Amino acid sequence: MLRSFWTCFIWLAVCGLLSPAPAAALPVAEIVERANLASYYAGDDGRAEVRMTITDAQGRERERQFVILRRNLEAGGRQLYYVYFERPVDVRRMVFMVHKFLDRDDDRWLFLPDLDLVRRIAASDKRSSFAGSHFLYEDVSGRAPTEDHHQLAEETEDHYVLEVTPRDPATVEFSRYRVWIAKEHFLPVKAEYFDRSGEKYRLVEALEVGEVEGFPTVLKSRVRDLAGGGETLMEFSQVRYNIGLDEALFSERYLRRPPREVRR
């Protein structure tokens, strides 16, 4: 969520180890911390319904509809995510669940109903496609806070622009990315990713931000594949916060039997 958990599908974590940077109105550490809280930790928990439109390089479209549940276990720390797919038929009842940690790799599960199979997603697979879209599994809960260095590249009237580089380049396909954080609400509103040859290949944008129950929230976002073509659009509706989700809902027992909280 962007100042909700919703941008866990879009913005890789904007928290991490910091590199020296130009002077700013705020220390870089504070910018990073506030952006992290705004992006992922609105309220104690949350729920949203999502429509995802996937467009390939030939212009052909596919849709996915799903529900996201999120619960914080620690302020700025551990979290739980549960994603239940409703449509189309070929993904109906599929579940993706994440237990997010800050000091080690997240635990991720995928339930495939046609096979009645629960599969653990390895750390090495976290940067593969999420449900056939241009989003990645890692986009759901973000990157661990120690995986990247952050440096303030630029400060404009409206944005802080951070240059982000991975601590272990062998584990990711990007060499760096640049993220624009809006001063108004500290939500990341754009991120550009560069490959190892320095070419920009991925663009993530927040197309619409609104206020929901007092929390600035991304309501529409898009990922574009600049190298291979195609894009994925996500639209969020029925967004709610502080609804009292039980921690037990995010356990393996509910992978095959979705909780009533995913229903409308």
C-alpha positions as CSV (number, residue, x, y, z in Angstrom):
1,M,0.0,0.0,0.0
2,L,1.3,3.5,-0.8
3,R,0.9,4.9,2.5
4,S,-1.1,1.8,2.3
5,F,0.0,-1.6,1.3
6,W,-1.1,-1.2,-2.3
7,T,2.2,-0.1,-3.7
8,C,3.7,-3.3,-2.3
9,F,2.8,-4.5,-5.9
10,I,4.5,-1.5,-7.5
11,W,7.4,0.1,-5.4
12,L,10.3,-2.0,-4.4
13,A,11.3,-1.0,-0.9
14,V,12.4,2.6,-0.5
15,C,14.2,1.8,2.7
16,G,17.8,0.6,3.1
17,L,21.4,1.5,3.8
18,L,22.2,5.1,2.8
19,S,25.1,6.5,0.8
20,P,26.4,10.1,1.2
21,A,24.1,12.5,-0.6
22,P,23.8,16.3,-1.3
23,A,22.3,18.4,1.5
24,A,18.5,18.4,1.6
25,A,15.8,20.1,3.7
26,L,15.4,16.7,5.4
27,P,18.1,14.1,6.1
28,V,18.2,11.3,3.6
29,A,17.5,8.8,6.4
30,E,14.3,10.6,7.3
31,I,13.1,10.8,3.7
32,V,13.6,7.1,3.3
33,E,11.9,6.2,6.6
34,R,8.9,8.4,5.9
35,A,8.6,7.0,2.4
36,N,8.7,3.5,3.7
37,L,6.0,4.1,6.3
38,A,3.8,6.0,3.7
39,S,4.2,3.2,1.2
40,Y,3.5,0.1,3.4
41,Y,2.2,0.8,6.8
42,A,-1.0,2.8,6.7
43,G,-3.2,1.8,9.7
44,D,-2.9,-1.5,11.4
45,D,-4.2,-3.5,8.5
46,G,-6.1,-3.1,5.2
47,R,-8.1,-4.6,2.4
48,A,-8.5,-3.7,-1.3
49,E,-10.0,-5.1,-4.5
50,V,-7.8,-4.9,-7.5
51,R,-8.4,-5.1,-11.2
52,M,-5.2,-5.8,-13.2
53,T,-5.1,-5.4,-17.0
54,I,-2.1,-7.0,-18.7
55,T,-1.3,-5.8,-22.2
56,D,1.4,-7.6,-24.2
57,A,3.7,-6.2,-26.8
58,Q,1.1,-7.0,-29.6
59,G,-1.6,-5.1,-27.7
60,R,-3.5,-8.1,-26.6
61,E,-5.2,-7.8,-23.1
62,R,-5.8,-10.1,-20.2
63,E,-7.4,-9.3,-16.9
64,R,-7.0,-10.5,-13.4
65,Q,-9.2,-9.6,-10.4
66,F,-8.1,-10.2,-6.8
67,V,-8.4,-9.1,-3.2
68,I,-5.5,-8.1,-1.1
69,L,-5.4,-8.4,2.7
70,R,-2.5,-6.9,4.8
71,R,-1.7,-6.8,8.5
72,N,1.2,-5.1,10.3
73,L,2.9,-7.0,13.1
74,E,5.4,-4.3,13.9
75,A,5.4,-0.6,13.1
76,G,7.7,-0.3,10.1
77,G,8.6,-4.0,10.5
78,R,7.1,-7.4,9.9
79,Q,3.9,-7.7,7.9
80,L,1.5,-10.3,6.5
81,Y,-0.1,-10.3,3.0
82,Y,-2.8,-12.5,1.5
83,V,-3.8,-12.2,-2.2
84,Y,-6.9,-14.1,-3.3
85,F,-7.6,-14.4,-7.1
86,E,-11.3,-14.2,-8.1
87,R,-11.1,-14.0,-12.0
88,P,-10.7,-15.2,-14.6
89,V,-11.5,-18.9,-14.4
90,D,-7.9,-20.1,-15.0
91,V,-6.6,-18.3,-11.8
92,R,-9.8,-18.4,-9.7
93,R,-9.1,-19.5,-6.1
94,M,-5.3,-19.1,-6.6
95,V,-3.7,-17.6,-3.4
96,F,-0.4,-15.8,-2.9
97,M,0.7,-15.3,0.7
98,V,3.7,-13.4,2.1
99,H,5.2,-13.2,5.5
100,K,7.5,-10.2,5.3
101,F,10.7,-9.9,7.4
102,L,13.3,-7.2,7.6
103,D,16.3,-9.4,8.7
104,R,15.9,-12.3,6.3
105,D,14.2,-13.4,3.1
106,D,10.4,-13.2,3.1
107,D,8.4,-16.5,3.2
108,R,6.2,-16.8,0.2
109,W,3.6,-19.4,-0.7
110,L,1.5,-20.0,-3.8
111,F,-1.6,-22.2,-3.9
112,L,-2.5,-23.6,-7.3
113,P,-6.1,-24.9,-7.0
114,D,-6.2,-26.9,-10.2
115,L,-3.3,-29.0,-8.9
116,D,-4.3,-28.8,-5.3
117,L,-0.7,-27.8,-4.7
118,V,0.9,-25.4,-2.2
119,R,4.3,-24.3,-3.5
120,R,6.9,-22.3,-1.6
121,I,8.4,-19.5,-3.7
122,A,12.2,-19.5,-3.4
123,A,14.2,-16.4,-2.8
124,S,15.8,-16.9,-6.2
125,D,12.3,-16.6,-7.8
126,K,11.2,-13.4,-6.1
127,R,12.0,-11.3,-9.2
128,S,9.9,-13.4,-11.6
129,S,6.5,-12.4,-13.0
130,F,3.6,-12.1,-10.6
131,A,0.5,-13.9,-12.1
132,G,1.8,-13.4,-15.7
133,S,1.9,-9.6,-15.3
134,H,4.7,-7.0,-15.5
135,F,4.8,-6.9,-11.7
136,L,7.2,-9.2,-9.8
137,Y,6.6,-11.4,-6.7
138,E,9.0,-9.1,-4.9
139,D,6.8,-6.1,-5.7
140,V,4.1,-7.4,-3.4
141,S,6.0,-6.9,-0.1
142,G,9.0,-4.9,-1.3
143,R,12.7,-5.5,-0.9
144,A,14.4,-6.1,2.4
145,P,15.7,-2.8,3.9
146,T,19.4,-3.9,3.9
147,E,19.4,-4.9,0.2
148,D,20.0,-1.5,-1.3
149,H,22.0,1.7,-0.9
150,H,20.1,5.0,-1.3
151,Q,21.5,8.4,-2.2
152,L,19.7,11.7,-2.8
153,A,20.3,12.5,-6.4
154,E,18.1,15.6,-6.7
155,E,15.6,17.7,-4.8
156,T,12.9,19.6,-6.8
157,E,10.1,21.8,-5.6
158,D,7.8,18.8,-5.4
159,H,10.0,15.7,-5.1
160,Y,12.9,14.0,-3.5
161,V,14.7,11.9,-6.2
162,L,16.7,9.0,-4.8
163,E,19.3,6.9,-6.7
164,V,19.1,3.3,-5.5
165,T,21.8,0.6,-6.1
166,P,21.7,-3.0,-5.0
167,R,24.2,-4.2,-2.4
168,D,24.4,-7.6,-4.2
169,P,24.0,-7.0,-7.9
170,A,24.1,-10.7,-8.7
171,T,20.7,-11.2,-7.1
172,V,18.8,-8.7,-9.3
173,E,18.4,-7.9,-12.9
174,F,18.8,-4.1,-12.5
175,S,22.0,-2.1,-11.9
176,R,20.1,0.8,-10.3
177,Y,16.8,2.6,-10.2
178,R,15.7,6.1,-9.6
179,V,12.6,6.9,-7.5
180,W,10.6,10.1,-7.2
181,I,9.0,10.7,-3.8
182,A,6.4,13.3,-3.5
183,K,7.0,15.9,-0.8
184,E,3.2,16.3,-0.3
185,H,2.6,12.9,1.1
186,F,5.9,11.0,0.8
187,L,4.5,8.4,-1.6
188,P,6.8,7.2,-4.4
189,V,5.1,8.4,-7.7
190,K,7.6,7.2,-10.3
191,A,10.5,4.7,-10.5
192,E,12.9,4.1,-13.5
193,Y,14.9,0.9,-13.6
194,F,18.2,0.5,-15.5
195,D,19.8,-2.7,-16.7
196,R,23.5,-3.6,-16.4
197,S,24.3,-1.8,-19.7
198,G,22.8,1.4,-18.3
199,E,19.6,1.2,-20.5
200,K,16.3,2.1,-18.9
201,Y,14.0,-0.9,-19.2
202,R,11.2,-0.6,-16.7
203,L,9.0,2.3,-15.6
204,V,6.6,2.3,-12.6
205,E,4.1,5.1,-12.2
206,A,1.3,6.1,-9.8
207,L,-1.3,7.5,-12.2
208,E,-3.9,8.4,-9.5
209,V,-3.6,9.1,-5.8
210,G,-6.6,9.8,-3.5
211,E,-7.3,10.1,0.2
212,V,-9.0,7.1,1.8
213,E,-10.0,7.3,5.4
214,G,-7.3,10.0,5.9
215,F,-4.5,8.0,4.2
216,P,-3.1,9.1,0.8
217,T,-3.5,6.0,-1.3
218,V,-2.6,5.0,-4.9
219,L,-5.8,4.2,-6.7
220,K,-4.3,3.5,-10.2
221,S,-0.7,2.5,-11.1
222,R,1.1,1.1,-14.1
223,V,4.3,-0.8,-14.9
224,R,5.7,-0.5,-18.4
225,D,8.2,-2.9,-20.0
226,L,10.4,-0.4,-22.0
227,A,12.6,-3.1,-23.5
228,G,10.2,-5.9,-24.6
229,G,7.0,-3.9,-24.8
230,G,3.7,-4.3,-22.9
231,E,2.4,-3.0,-19.7
232,T,0.3,-3.8,-16.7
233,L,-2.3,-1.4,-15.2
234,M,-3.7,-1.9,-11.7
235,E,-6.8,-0.2,-10.4
236,F,-7.8,-0.3,-6.7
237,S,-11.3,-0.1,-5.3
238,Q,-13.1,-0.7,-2.0
239,V,-10.0,0.2,-0.1
240,R,-10.4,0.0,3.7
241,Y,-8.1,0.4,6.7
242,N,-8.1,-0.7,10.3
243,I,-10.7,-3.4,9.9
244,G,-9.4,-5.8,12.6
245,L,-7.9,-8.6,10.5
246,D,-6.9,-11.6,12.6
247,E,-3.3,-12.8,12.3
248,A,-4.5,-16.4,12.0
249,L,-6.0,-15.5,8.5
250,F,-2.4,-15.4,7.1
251,S,-1.6,-19.0,7.9
252,E,-1.2,-22.0,5.6
253,R,-4.6,-23.5,6.6
254,Y,-6.3,-20.6,4.7
255,L,-4.4,-21.2,1.4
256,R,-6.9,-23.9,0.4
257,R,-9.9,-22.4,2.3
258,P,-10.0,-18.6,1.9
259,P,-11.3,-16.6,4.8
260,R,-14.6,-14.8,4.6
261,E,-12.7,-11.5,4.7
262,V,-11.8,-11.9,1.0
263,R,-15.5,-11.9,0.1
264,R,-17.4,-8.7,-0.8
